[in-house]
Amino acid sequence: MNSLIAMLPLLMMAPAVSSQIKTETVTYKHGDVVLEGYLAYDSTLKGPRPGVLVVHEWTGLNDYTRMRTEELAKLGYIAFAVDMYGKGIRPQNAQEAGQQATIYRSDRKLMRDRVTAGLNVLRDNERTDDSRIAAIGYCFGGGTVLELARSGADIAGVVSFHGNLDTPNPKDAENIKCKVLALHGAEDPHVPMEQVTAFRDEMDKAGVDWYMVWYGHAVHSFTNPNSGDDPSRGAAYNATADRRSWQAMQTFFDEIFK
């Protein structure tokens, strides 16, 4: 007993185990196209853990996407940001971003196949519990993860942050096997009410387990500080909606990964 008492001050001074986030640039391919994704995980955690696929905005895989991927790693997930456009293709302005996004929005099979290539990278990682995988996406990426769900991907759930909700093939929702969460800016001019209503009808007719959260006073791209602070432009950061939507995602993950 005396020896245990003597050890207590040393035990109290021992540093707590903290997370250690490791990141890697991962080169992979879709057909002949070379892609460059971004992996993040906490190296102090042992054994397989839930995986989260991250799909970037129309501006491509950039610092914002990497930041979100690292935040997921800090929550204990293994996170992989896909590259939808290809190695070295990083739009520098809205015109270039629009051109790249249009390629995939005009060809939903290509969009689905390209994001599935990234999903396979995450699924094949030894750290990933491949029975517990979700996908999240922002704007263009939000629409992409919804298409991934419509493809019939065998994953636990998808989360769209201020994403495009439209699809040319609404009946494909019958293929959805996972739960769906859409986080939507109530004042988003790029995703008008007609699109929201069509999405609701699509999900309901297919019997999908889905729900949507609306954020008042939020427009498009409300989670990205780089969007500025002028809602009249149609895209702007909203700190409250950002915080609340990130928490909503975590609550969703608690449900689907339990």
Residue pairs with C-beta under 8 A, 6 or more apart in sequence:
17 44
18 44
19 42
19 44
19 45
19 73
19 74
20 42
20 43
20 44
21 40
21 41
21 42
21 43
21 70
21 73
21 74
22 40
22 41
22 42
22 43
22 73
23 38
23 39
23 40
23 66
23 69
23 70
23 73
24 38
24 39
24 40
25 36
25 37
25 38
25 39
26 36
26 37
26 38
26 39
26 80
26 121
27 34
27 35
27 36
27 37
27 87
28 34
28 35
28 36
28 37
28 117
28 118
28 121
29 35
29 117
30 113
30 114
30 117
33 86
33 114
34 86
34 87
35 82
35 83
35 86
35 87
35 114
35 117
35 118
36 61
36 83
36 87
36 88
37 61
37 80
37 81
37 82
37 83
37 118
37 121
38 61
38 65
38 66
38 69
38 80
38 81
39 69
39 78
39 79
39 80
39 81
39 125
40 66
40 69
40 70
40 72
40 73
40 78
40 79
40 80
40 81
41 49
41 73
41 77
41 78
41 79
41 127
42 73
42 74
42 76
45 76
48 126
48 127
48 128
48 129
48 130
49 76
49 77
49 78
49 127
49 128
49 129
49 132
50 76
50 77
50 78
50 128
50 129
50 132
50 133
50 134
50 156
50 253
50 257
51 77
51 78
51 79
51 80
51 122
51 123
51 125
51 127
51 128
51 129
51 130
51 132
51 133
51 134
52 72
52 77
52 78
52 79
52 80
52 133
52 134
52 135
52 136
52 253
53 79
53 80
53 82
53 115
53 118
53 119
53 122
53 133
53 134
53 135
53 136
53 145
53 148
53 155
54 65
54 68
54 69
54 72
54 79
54 80
54 81
54 82
54 135
54 136
54 137
54 141
55 81
55 82
55 84
55 115
55 118
55 135
55 136
55 137
55 138
55 140
55 141
55 142
55 144
55 145
56 62
56 64
56 65
56 81
56 82
56 83
56 84
56 137
56 138
56 140
56 141
57 64
57 65
57 97
57 138
57 139
57 140
57 141
57 221
57 224
58 91
58 97
58 98
58 100
58 101
58 139
58 140
59 90
59 91
59 97
60 83
60 84
60 85
60 89
60 90
60 91
60 97
60 100
61 81
61 82
61 83
61 84
61 85
61 90
62 90
64 138
64 224
64 226
65 81
65 138
66 81
68 81
68 136
68 138
69 79
69 80
69 81
70 79
71 246
72 79
73 79
75 250
77 253
78 122
78 125
78 127
78 128
80 118
80 121
80 122
80 125
82 114
82 115
82 117
82 118
82 119
82 121
83 118
84 100
84 104
84 111
84 114
84 115
84 118
84 140
84 141
84 144
85 91
85 100
89 100
91 97
91 99
91 100
101 140
103 110
104 110
104 111
104 114
104 140
104 144
105 111
105 140
105 143
105 164
108 147
108 167
108 168
108 169
111 144
111 147
112 147
112 148
112 150
112 151
115 135
115 144
115 145
115 147
115 148
116 148
116 151
116 153
119 133
119 135
119 148
119 153
119 155
122 128
122 133
123 130
123 133
132 156
132 256
132 257
133 155
133 156
134 155
134 156
134 157
134 158
134 159
134 178
134 252
134 253
134 256
134 257
135 145
135 148
135 149
135 153
135 155
135 157
135 158
135 159
136 145
136 158
136 159
136 160
136 161
136 249
137 143
137 144
137 145
137 146
137 158
137 159
137 160
137 161
137 163
138 161
138 162
138 163
138 221
138 223
138 224
139 161
139 162
139 163
139 164
139 220
139 221
140 163
140 164
141 161
141 163
142 159
142 160
142 161
142 162
142 163
142 164
142 182
143 160
143 163
143 164
143 165
143 166
144 163
145 158
145 159
145 160
145 163
146 158
146 160
146 163
146 164
146 165
146 167
146 180
146 182
147 167
148 155
148 158
149 155
149 158
149 176
149 177
149 178
149 180
150 167
150 169
150 172
150 173
150 175
150 176
151 172
151 175
152 175
152 176
152 177
153 177
153 178
154 177
155 177
155 178
156 178
156 179
156 256
156 257
157 178
157 179
157 180
157 181
157 252
157 253
157 256
158 178
158 179
158 180
158 181
159 181
159 182
159 183
159 249
159 252
160 180
160 181
160 182
160 183
161 183
161 223
161 245
161 249
162 183
162 184
162 185
162 188
162 191
162 218
162 220
162 221
162 222
162 223
163 182
163 191
164 190
164 191
164 195
165 182
165 184
165 191
165 195
165 196
165 198
165 199
166 195
166 198
166 199
167 173
167 202
170 198
170 201
170 202
170 205
171 206
173 202
173 203
173 205
173 206
173 208
174 206
176 206
176 208
178 256
179 209
179 210
179 252
179 255
179 256
180 203
180 208
180 209
180 210
180 211
181 210
181 211
181 212
181 213
181 248
181 249
181 252
182 199
182 210
182 211
182 212
182 213
183 212
183 213
183 215
183 245
183 248
183 249
184 191
184 196
184 212
184 213
184 214
184 215
185 191
185 214
185 215
185 218
185 219
185 220
185 222
185 238
185 241
186 214
186 215
186 216
186 217
186 218
187 216
187 217
187 218
187 219
187 231
188 218
188 219
188 220
188 234
189 219
189 220
189 234
190 220
190 234
190 235
191 220
196 212
199 212
200 212
203 210
213 244
213 245
213 248
215 222
215 238
215 240
215 241
215 244
215 245
217 231
217 238
217 241
218 238
218 241
219 231
219 233
219 234
219 235
219 236
219 238
220 227
220 234
220 235
220 236
221 227
221 235
221 236
221 237
222 236
222 237
222 238
222 241
222 242
222 245
223 237
223 241
223 242
223 245
223 246
224 237
225 237
226 237
227 235
227 236
227 237
228 235
228 236
228 237
229 236
229 237
230 236
231 238
